[in-house]
């Protein structure tokens, strides 16, 4: 992979209208140009994920997954990635295929002119290193390059994209390079909402009809506490894209903040009608509906995720958590065991499956899982309390008292986080 690399990308495909596609993740590609161009990689990753995941051409497990995988492996924005970095990311993401590659941006002396892009990608089967294709693209139109990458992936998977699918993929983001550049910078800003918002302001000013940028600015404004401005922006987008699931979701979240619960719930329900390819929306909705005790709606959202991918960790965990809250411990254990091994780094999962084991009388397994939860999050008083209860159920009062005392020292009191977390009988 000589020049051209692309540094921090994720796109995952999984289903098309005609049937299921394997999952394809685009790993962090390496920037081979000026180090200042590293800001572009997250933005290009997100744009490619939009094309592949949110056009009607495919369904994916998208950008958020890469950020989470980077966090879990203690990686982040960096100028290059080693083979070991890629191996660890693949172990987290577990795709069927993966893209790896590079990019170079050649900026003209005249800033009014378009930059020239060189992008190279190779598609491999996972696990293993069977190569399906390796291809290089050059040109001034990064949007066309993104679509060409998409076409090549679809061809390699044996499901060529139709002209309609390609048209829809092309429509996802703006054709204004300068607006797109600022949008990419915003998406690459992970630590400062203020800076992210400033970049989105630039993108919206340069691209007044760049509705994806306006929509994301509304979300950033909400995150920054500028609820009134967020409402103005999302209403402008809503008037033009009243059926866009992301617009409906952000509009509902803004109305939630304004305590307009009834209208917000109407919009949440409309967003929930989105098909499974909008996996991130259904994940957000599953969590939200569970928090506000709309359990039936939460279940539907999680089940949509499973219709997309029956190995969707967050869905099995969410359903298992719902079953625990209902007292259906046998079903909870069945669902949580389907997610076992998918997220060994997640202390909440070890807590949930530990509770399920204890409630089904499998005390040693429950104690083992809860011990792992405590080891991974030693300052969480709830986990310490649950471990004490597991020992109490086993008849070890000394260990139970020791863990309950530790939970108390950590500030946990039974009933703080809902029911007594299995400590009530």
N, C-alpha and C positions, 0 to 999 in steps of 0.2 A: 504494500500500500504506500507508494511513494508520497507525493504531496497530498493535498486534500484530505482532510479528516474532519470530523465533526464532533465535538466533545460532549455530550451529555444528552442523550436522546432516549426517548422511549415511545414505542408505538407497539401496540399489540393488536393483532387482528384475531377475530374468532368466529364471526358468522356473517354470512351474506344472505340476501333475500332467498337465494336458491338453495341454501344449505349451510352447514357448518364449515368454517375454515379453521385450520390449525392456528394456534397462537404464535405470533411472530413478534419478537421484541427487538427494537433497534437499540443496541447498547450505546453507552456514551462514546461518541466518535471523537477523534482527536483533532484539535485545531493545529494545522501546520503553518499557519500564517503568523501575523503579529499577535503577541500575547494579549493585546487589547481587544482582539476579536473574540476572545473567549466568551464575552457576554452573549454572542449570537447563538451559541449552541443550545442553550435551554429554550430559547424562543423558536428556533428552527425545529427542535424536537417537538414542542407543543403544536406547532403548525402542522407538522407531518402527522402527529397523532390525531389532530382534528380531521385532516383529510381522510385518513385511513379508518378512523373510528367513528366520526360523527357525520360524515357524508352517508348517504344511503347505500354506500358500496360495501361497507364492512362494519363489524362490531369489534371493539377492542377493550383492553384492560388498562390502557393509557398511561398518562404522564405521572399521575400521582404515585403509581406503583414504583416507578423508577426512583422518585424522591425518597419514598419509604425505604426502598432497598439500599439506597446510598446511605441513609441515616443508620440503618441497622448494621451496615458494614463499616461504619465510621468513615465514610467517604463523602465528598461533596464536590463543589466546583474545583477542578484542578486541571492543569494544562495538559496532562496526559494520563493514560491509564495502562497499567501493566497487565500481562496475561493473568496474573494472580487476582488482580482487581476484577477482571472480566469473569473469572471462574467463580468468585464469591458472589458477584451480582447474578450470574446465571443460577446459582444454587438457591438464591432468594426468589427469583422470578419464575423459574421452572417453565420456560416456553417450550414449544414444539420446534421452533426455528428461531434463529437470531441473525440480525444484521449487524455488521461491524464495518467500520470504515473511517473516512477522514474528509476534511474539507479545507479549502484555502480560499480566502477572500482577497481579491486584487482590487484595492481601492484606487480610483482614478484621482489625478491631481485636482481636477475640477469636481468639487463636491456635488455639483448639480447633475453630473453624469452618473449613470448606473454603475455599480461595482460589477466585477466579473467573478463568477463562482466556479470553482472546480470541486466536484464531489465524487467520491468513489465509495462504493459499498459492495460487500460480499455477503451472500446469504448462506448460512450453515444450518444443518439439521442438529437438533439437540435432543438427547445427549450425543456426544461425538463431534466429529469435525468434517462430516461429509459436506462438500461444497456444492451448492446448487447453481450459483452464478457469481460472477464478479464483473462489475461494470463501472465505467467512469462517465460522468456527465460534466460538460462545461457550457457556460453561457451566461448571459446577463439576467436571465429570467429564473430566479430561484423557485418561483411558483411552478413553472413548467418542469423543473428538475424534480421537485417533490412529487408531482403527478407521475413523472416517468419512473421514479423509484417504485411508486405504488403499482404501476402497470407491470413492472418486472416481477414484483413479489407475487402478484396475482397469477401471472403466467407460470412462474415456478411452482406454485401450489396447484396448478392444473385447473384453475377456475378463472379464466381471462375476464377482465372487467369489461362490461358492456359500455357502449358510447354514453348511455344515460348515466351510468355510474361514474364515468370519467368526468362528464359535465358537472355532476353534483360535487365531485371531489374538487374540481377547479374553483367552485364557487365559495369555498369555505372561508377564505381570507381575502384581504384586499389585494388589488393589483398595483397599489402605490408603494413602491419600494421604500421610500423614506418613512411613510407612516408605519409600514411593516417593521422597519428597523427599530423604531422606538417601541413598538409592541413587543418585539423580541427582547429588547432590553428590560422591559417591565417584567416579562415572564422569567427572565434570568435573575431578577432581584428577589432574593429569598429572605433577607434579614431586615429590610426596611420597607414598611408599608408606605411611608412618606415618599421614598424614592420611587417605589413602584407606581404610586399615583401620579407623580410628576412625569414619569415616562409615558403613562397612559394618556395624560393630558396632551402631550406632544403628538402621540399617535392619533388621537381624536381630532386635534386641530388640523393636522396634515391630511387626515382621511375622514372628512365629515360624514361619509356614508360607509365607513368601516365599522359596521355594527357590532362585530365581535369585540372590537376594542372598547366601544361605548358600553357594551354589556359588562365587560370585565372591569371597566372603570367604576361602574355602579357597585359591583361587588367589593372592589378595593375601598370605595368611599364608605360603604357599610362597615367594613372591617376597621376603618379608621375613625368611626364614630360620626361621620358626616351623613347622617341618615336623610336629612332633607335633600341634599344634593344627590344622594344615591337614588332617591325616589324620582327626582326630575329626570335623571339619566335613564333609569329603567323604563319610565313611562314613554320616553322618546323611542326607545328600542321596541317596547311592547306595541306601540302604534304601528310599527312596520313589520314586526315579527311576532304576532300575537300567539302563534302556536309553537314557537321555539321552546323546547323543554327547559333549556338553561335560563332563558328569560323568565319563564314562569316560576322556576325555582328561586331565582334571585328576587323577583318581585314579591313572592311569598315571604321570603326571609326578611325583606325590608318591612313589609306590613306587620310581621311578627314583632319586629322591634318597635313599631308604632302602636302596638297593642290592638291592631285590627284583626283579631283572631279569626273571626268568621270568614272574612274575605281571604285571609291568608290560607286557611284550610281549603277553601275552594280552589285556589291556585295550586296548592300542594297536590290536591287530587288530580287536577288537570295535568300537572307534570308527571304524575305517576302513570298516566296513560301512555307515556313514551315507550317505544319498543325497547327490547333488551340491549340493543347496541349502546344506548345511553347508560352504560353500567354505573358510571360515577353518580348520576342523578339518583338511581335506585338505591345505591349504597347510602347516599346522604338521606334519602327519604326513609329508608329502613331505620336508620339511627334516630331520625327526628320523630317518626311515628312511635317508635318504642319509648322514647323519652316522654312523650305526651300521652302515653297509654292508649294510643290507637293501634292496638296490637294486631288486629286483623289486617290493617293496611301495612304495618311493618312486615308481617309475614308475606304478603303479596309482593312487596318490593324485594325481599330476600329471595323469594322463589323465582322472580324474574332473573335475578343474577344466576341462579342455578340452572335456569333454562338456557342460559348462555354458556355456562361452564360448570359442570357438576363437581368441579374441584375448587370452587370459589370459596376461599377460606373465610372471608368476612361474612359471607351468607350463612355458612354452617355455624360459625360462632354466634352470630346474631340470633339465629333460630334456636340454638341451644340455650342461650341466655333467656329468651322468651319462655321456653319450656320450663326452665328453672323457676322463673317468676310465677308460673302457673301451678307449680308443684307436680308437673308431669316429668318426674325424674328419669324414668326409663327412656322416654322419648328424647329427653335432653341428652342423656348419655349416648344414645345412638347417633344423634346428630353431631355431638362434639367429637366423638371418636372418628367421624368421617374427616374431621379437620386435624386430627392428631398428626404431629410431625410436620405440618405445613408452616408453623410459626413457632419454633422452639424458643425464640427470643422474647415471646409475648407473655409477661407474667399474668395478665388478666385471663388469658386462655388457660394457663395452668390452674389458676384459681377456679375458673368455671368448671373445668372437667374434674378438678379435685372435689368440688362440691357435689357434682353428679355421682362420682364414685362413692363418696361417703353416704349419700342419700340412697344409693342402691346396695348398701351394705358391704361394698368392696373397700374396706377401711385402709388396708395397707397401700393399695394403689392411690387412694385419695390422699393419704398422708404424704406419699412420695410426690405427687403433683403439687400439693400445697406447700411442701418444703421447697420445691423448685421456685414457686411464686415468691416465697419469702426471700430466697437467696437472690433472685433477680431484682426484687424491689424491697430491700430490707427496712425502708422507712414507712412502708404501707401498713398501718395498724389493722386495717380490715383483713389483710391476708394473714397476719399474725393471729388475729382472733379466730379466723376460720380454721387455722391449723390447731389451735387450742381446742376447738370444738371437735375436730376429728379425733384428737387424742382422748377427749372426754367420752366420745362414742365408743372408743376402743377399751375404755376402762382404765386408762392411765391418767389418774387425777393429778399426779405430780407434774407431768409434762403439760397437761391441760392448763393448770394454774400458772405454770411458768410462762406459757405463750399468751394467756389472757393478761397476765401482769405486763408483759412486754407490749401488748396491744394498747393497754391503758397508758403506759409511759409514752407511747407514740401518739397519744391523743385520741385514740379511737374509743367510741362509746357505742355499745350495741344499739341498733335502731337508727344510727346517724345516716346510714346510706340505704335506707329502706328497711325491709324486714330484718330480723335479727340474724340473717345470713346463716341459717340452719342452727342457730343456737337457742331456739325457743322451746324445745320439747323437754 
